[in-house]
Amino acid sequence: MYQFTDDCLIGVDQIDNEHRRLFELVNEVANLLMRNDINRSDVNAVLMELDEYAVLHFKHEEEYMKEINDPELPRQKEMHQAFVVKLKEIEQLDVEAKDDKETLKNIVEFAARWLFSHIISSDTMIGVYQKMDAKKEEKKDPFAFTEEYYTGIEIIDEEHAELFRIIRRANDLITEELLHDKYDEIMSVLDELRNYTVKHFADEEEYMASINYEGLDIQKKTHEMFVDKLNDINLDDLDDNQQQYLIELVDFLLMWLVNHILKMDKKIPNC
């Protein structure tokens, strides 16, 4: 069974309720596939409902993101479309064929993992930009690592503080005049951020493993998403929009880090 946990909540009732229903439908398919006598019509009926409900949910989610001007909307649309394509592949399998039964189980498991990972790593960021804008107005220095971010775990706090410092350096370079003369420096700082982030996540996960923290798997999924975002940084295809892209990138990196610390890292026990 794939469990919908409090970590999946984004604070928007309609979206949260629809996420719960998606989990229920995935579990219905998984339960049907556990039977020795798999009923093709029953499986197909639930798969069709899952497909239709996912499309409806994505429509609602994208409408909400458009309403609040969430800049991650284009990226979300791409991920939603990829998931719908995967569901179509599942529907086309012949569940009565021996080889396809195992394939079907694997793909349904993939769908469940994708759904959980997508909610944890992407959907929980919906609306965070607006909250960060409000926070920036309240704080004179949004790049300051302040007491509110402390976990009480020395190595984690020290490394979080360093991540804040690296992101600040990236922002300072990007907002300087004559950006075209700073390309190599900016790429160097972004590479430093990527490398230090990987090191930090490894240290953090090692600490969580050492105390048998039950939230380790969820943390790993969110860490993977952030590293993927860093690996996707590419300035070579940008010309006139390079400055705006970098400003939005730094905003996202800071926003993600703040949100992750406050919502997830501060839950890690200080043992």
N, C-alpha and C positions, 0 to 999 in steps of 0.2 A: 504493500500500500504506500502511496505517495502522499505525505502529510503536508497540509497547508498550515504553516506555523505563523506566529506573530511577526516573524522577521519578513514575511511576505506582504504585510500590510503597508499600503502607501498613504492611507488616511483619506481616501476618496471612496465613499461607501459603494457607489455603483461599480467602480473598477474592482474594489476588494471583493464584492459579492460575486462578480463575474469570474474573477480568478478562482474563487472557491468552487464555483460550478465547473470550471474547466478541470480542476483537480478531481472532482467527483466523476466526471465523464472518463478521464484517463483511467481512474481506478476501476470503473465499470468494465472497460475494455480489458484491463489487466486481469480482473477476476474471471471474465469469460474465457480468457486464454489459458487459465490455470486448470480448466476442466479437461478431463480425458476425452470427452465427446464434445468437441468444439462445434457449436451450432453456427454455421456460416451466416444465416440470416440475422441472428441476434447480434453477432459481431459487426456485420455491415450496418445494421440499424444504429448501433451506438457510435460507430465511426462516422457515419453520416451526420449524426447529431453533433458530435464533437467538431467536425469540419464546419458545419453551419454556425455553431455557437462561437467558434474561434473567430470566424469572419465577422460575425456581429459584434463580438467583443472588441476586436481590433478597430472596427469602425467607430465604436463609442470612445475607445481610448484615444484614437487619433483626433476625433472631434474635440475632445476635452483638451488635448495638447495644443491644438490649433487655437482654441478659445483663450488659452492662457499664454499663447505665443512661446511655447516651449521650443527652444532651438534644436532639441534632439529629435524633433518630429521626423525629419527626412530619414535619419538613421533607423528610427523605430519602424517606419514604413517598410524599409528594406528587410528588416528582421522578420516582421510580420508576414511579408510575402513569402519569404523562404520557408517559414513554418507551414503556411498553407500549402505550398508545393509539396512538402514532405508528407502532409496528411493525404494529399491526392495519391501519392505513391503507395501509401498504406492501403487505401481503398481499392487499388487496382490489383492487389495480391490475391491469389486464390488460396483461401485459408483451409481448403480441403486437401490441398497438396501437402505432402509430408515436409518437403524442404521449405515451403512457404510458411508453414506454421512457425518454425523457428525464426525465420526471417521477420515475420510479422511481430513476434514477441520482442525481437531486438529493436525493431523500429518503434514500437509502442514505448519501450523503455527509453529509447532516445528521445521521443516526444515528451515523455514525462520529465526527463532530465533537462531538456531544453526549456520547457515551460518554467520549471523551478528556477533554473539558472537565469533565465530572461527576466523573471519577476524580481529576483534578488539583485541582479546586477544592473538592470536597466530601468524597470518600471518603478522601483523605489526612488529613482532620481526625478520622477515626474513632479514638476512644481517646485523643485529645489532651487531653480534659478531665481524664482520670485522671492523665495525666502532669503536667498543670499543677497539679492539686491537690497532688501530691507535691512539685512544685517550690516551691509556695507555703509548704509546711511547712518546706522547707529554707531558704528565703530570708525574711529579716525584712521585706523590702520588695519585693513582686513587681512594683511599678510603677517600680522603679529601672532605668535604662538602664545596664547594667554592661558590663564589658570583653568578656564572652562574646558580646555582640551586635555587636561591631565588625566591619565588613567591610574596613576600611582605605581605603575610598573616602570622602573627606571630606564631600562634599555628601550622600551617602546616609546616613552616620552621623549627621550633624547633623539631617537631616530625620527619621530614625528616633527620635532623642532627643526631638525636638519632639512626635512622635506619642505617645510614652510620656507626656510631660508633659500633653498634652491629655486623654488617657485617665485619667490620675491626677486631673485637675481634675473630670472627669465623675464619677468614683468618689467623690471627696470630697463633691461636691454631693448625690449620690444617697444616700449613707450618713448624711448629716446628718438631724437630726430635722426635723419639719414639712416633709416633702417637698412637700406641696401648695402651699407658699409659694415653692417653688423651680422651678416648672414652666418659666417663661420662661427662667431662667438655664440650666437643664439643656438645653432645646432650643437655646439659643444655643451652648452648648459642643458639642453634637452636630452642629450645623450647621458650626461651626468645624472639627470633626474631619473631617466629610465634605469640606469644601472643601480643607483642607490635604492630606488623603489623595489627592484627585484631582491636586493640584499635585505631590505627592511622586511618585506613580506616573508622571506625565508626565516629570518630571526623571529618574527612574530609567530609564525606557524610552528616553529620549533618550541617556542615557549608554551603555546597552547597545547601542543602534543605532550609536553612534559608534565602538564597538570591535568591531562585527560579532559580538556575542555570540550564539551559536547557541541559547541558551535563551530568547531574547527572546519568541518566540511563546507559550511555556508561561507565562512571567511575565505576559504580557498577559491570558491567560485567567484566571489566579488573581486578578489585579488587578480584572478585571471582576466576578468573583464577590464580592469584598469590597465594592466600590462598590455592587453590587446590594443587599447586606445592609444597608449604610448607608442606601440610598434606601428600603428597606422599613420603616425605623423609623417607627412610628405609635403615638402615645400616645392619640390621640383615641378609639380603640375600647376603651381599658382603663379600668377603674374601680378596684376593690379590688386587682387584681393588678399595678397599675402599678409599685409598689416592687419586687416580685420580678422583674418583667419587666426593669426597668432594671438590677438587680443582675446578672441572668443575661446581659444584653446586654453590659455592661462586661466580664464574665468572658470572653465569647466574643471581643470585640474584642481584648482583651489576649492571649488564647490564640492567636488567629489571627495576630496580628502577631509574636509570639514564634516560633511554629511556622514562619511564612513566612521570617523572617529566618534562623533556624538551618538550615532545610532547603533554602532556595532562594537568598536574597540573598547568603549567605556564599560561594556558588559563583561569584559574579560576579567576573571577574578584575580586579585592581587595576592598571590600565595607566597 
